[in-house]
Structure formats: structure tokens, C-alpha cells
Amino acid sequence: MEQEVPVIIHRSDEKEPETPGASPIPEQVRDMGSTLSDAVSAFMESEQYEQLKQKAAALKTYIRENPVPAMLYTLGAGTVLGFLLKRRR
């Protein structure tokens, strides 16, 4: 089955206005995004990130080798969280 998909091509000679207030993203948000990006990059280069990846791989191995106990642990944790977070009416 074939469908026609409309394609919209923007001309490259059309430039958006470069006024300071014309940006759709405020400067504070852009700065926060940059700071967060730097923090994530620093964490991904740290030793703690490598340890986290090793522990995640060990957890995946445990779950593959022991699926029933892993499901029971998950069920228990979900039940406990459900009771703790339940709204009282």
C-alpha cells in the first residue's frame, strides 16, 4: 500500500530574526540545560558510573538466572510501595 507524504522544504535564504527576545527558549532555561548537560557528562566519565554499569550488568544476570525470585521481590516491593503511598479517603 502506497501513501503520499507531503514534504515541506524550507528555503535556506529565509533567516529568522536575531533579536534577543525572539528565541523560543529563555536564557535561564538554556543555561540550566547546559549546566545539567555538563553534570551528566562529568558523571558518565566518573568511576561511580562504571560501578553503576557493573552493578546493572550483575543485576541483569541475576534476573536471567533467577526469574521467579526476581518477580517475587518486585511484587513485594510494589506491594509495600502501594501501601505506603496509598491515599487515605
C-alpha positions as CSV (number, residue, x, y, z in Angstrom):
1,M,0.0,0.0,0.0
2,E,1.4,3.4,-1.0
3,Q,0.7,6.7,0.6
4,E,1.8,10.1,-0.4
5,V,3.5,12.0,2.3
6,P,3.6,15.8,2.0
7,V,7.1,17.2,2.2
8,I,7.7,20.8,3.3
9,I,11.1,22.2,2.3
10,H,12.1,25.5,3.9
11,R,14.3,27.8,1.9
12,S,17.7,28.3,3.4
13,D,17.8,32.0,2.4
14,E,15.0,32.8,4.9
15,K,16.6,33.8,8.2
16,E,14.8,34.1,11.5
17,P,15.1,37.4,13.3
18,E,18.1,37.5,15.6
19,T,16.6,39.8,18.3
20,P,17.4,38.8,21.9
21,G,13.7,38.3,22.8
22,A,12.9,36.2,19.7
23,S,14.4,32.9,21.0
24,P,11.8,30.3,21.9
25,I,14.0,29.1,24.8
26,P,14.6,31.6,27.6
27,E,18.3,32.2,28.5
28,Q,17.9,30.8,32.1
29,V,16.5,27.6,30.7
30,R,19.3,27.3,28.2
31,D,21.9,27.9,31.0
32,M,20.2,25.2,33.2
33,G,20.3,22.8,30.2
34,S,23.9,23.5,29.7
35,T,24.8,23.0,33.4
36,L,22.8,19.8,33.5
37,S,24.5,18.5,30.4
38,D,27.9,19.3,31.9
39,A,27.0,17.5,35.1
40,V,25.7,14.4,33.2
41,S,28.9,14.3,31.1
42,A,31.1,14.5,34.2
43,F,29.1,11.7,35.9
44,M,29.4,9.5,32.8
45,E,33.2,9.9,32.9
46,S,33.4,9.1,36.6
47,E,34.3,5.9,38.4
48,Q,30.8,5.8,40.1
49,Y,29.2,5.5,36.6
50,E,31.4,2.5,35.8
51,Q,30.5,0.9,39.1
52,L,26.8,1.5,38.4
53,K,27.1,-0.1,35.0
54,Q,28.8,-3.2,36.5
55,K,26.1,-3.5,39.1
56,A,23.4,-3.2,36.5
57,A,25.0,-5.9,34.4
58,A,25.2,-8.1,37.6
59,L,21.5,-7.4,38.3
60,K,20.5,-8.4,34.7
61,T,22.5,-11.6,35.1
62,Y,20.8,-12.4,38.4
63,I,17.3,-11.8,36.9
64,R,18.0,-14.0,33.9
65,E,19.3,-16.8,36.1
66,N,16.6,-16.5,38.8
67,P,13.4,-15.1,37.2
68,V,10.9,-16.3,39.9
69,P,12.7,-14.8,42.9
70,A,13.2,-11.6,41.0
71,M,9.5,-11.4,40.2
72,L,8.6,-12.1,43.8
73,Y,11.0,-9.4,45.0
74,T,9.4,-7.0,42.6
75,L,5.9,-7.9,43.6
76,G,6.8,-7.5,47.3
77,A,8.4,-4.1,46.7
78,G,5.4,-2.9,44.6
79,T,3.0,-4.0,47.4
80,V,5.0,-2.2,50.1
81,L,5.2,1.0,48.0
82,G,1.5,0.7,47.2
83,F,0.6,0.5,50.9
84,L,3.0,3.4,51.8
85,L,1.8,5.7,49.0
86,K,-1.9,4.8,49.2
87,R,-4.2,7.8,49.7
88,R,-6.5,7.6,52.7
89,R,-10.0,8.6,51.9
